Amino acid sequence: MGFLSDFQAKHPGVELTLIDGTAEKLNELLRNGWLDLAILAQPQPFPDTFQTAPLYRERFCVAFPVGHEFQAREMIKMDDAAKKPQLRE
């Protein structure tokens, strides 16, 4: 990971450890003092015990073929999209 090497070169006194986990697990680690910070996506509000700052806004979209009925719409409601066949793992 190039950005980690760059970060460590610029900040040699900072210890950086990456921990991968669910939002629930990372919240627990923060709450218990095992982490100084976490970068995560969480649809529900954060507990009042945490301060948060957005890193960026992610723009999601619906993809469909040319000529699909959604093409004529300005906005697609989640309920309408949920009624259509989707690929799922």
PyMOL commands that set and color helices and strands:
alter all, ss='L'
color gray80, all
select helices_A, chain A and resi 2-10+23-31+69-72+78-82
alter helices_A, ss='H'
color red, helices_A
deselect
rebuild
show_as cartoon
